[in-house]
C-alpha cells in the first residue's frame, strides 16, 4: 500500500527543493556564468577566447566571473609558461556536473524560441 505524505512532509520537501534551487541560482547567478560554463563545456579556453565567444562580456566582468567559478570549484585556472604569459581555464569534473542543467536550459530555450517566433 502506498503511503501518502502529510502536509508537513510535503512542505518540508518543498522547502528543501526551494533551498536547493536558491543555492544553485546563487552559484550560477547573473547572465555571464552560465555562458562561461557553456563555452568551457567544449574544452579549455584562454581568457581572450572566452571574451571573444561571449558577446558583450567585458574583461573586468569576465575576470570576476572566472574568479567566482574557480572559488566554487567549477573551473581550474592554469598559468602557462608562454611569452606573453597566457592563462587557460578548464572545467573541473565538478564543473562538468552542470552540463545537464545547461543543456536542458539550451534545449528549452530553442524550443521556446521556435514556439514564440518560429525560428
Secondary structure, 3 states (H helix, E strand, C coil): CCCCCCHHHHHHHHHHHHHHHHHHHHHCCCCCHHHHHHHHCCCCEEHHHHHHHCCCCCHHHHHHHHHHHHHCCCEEEEEECCCCCEEEEEECHHHHCCHHHHHHHHHHHHHHHHHHHCC
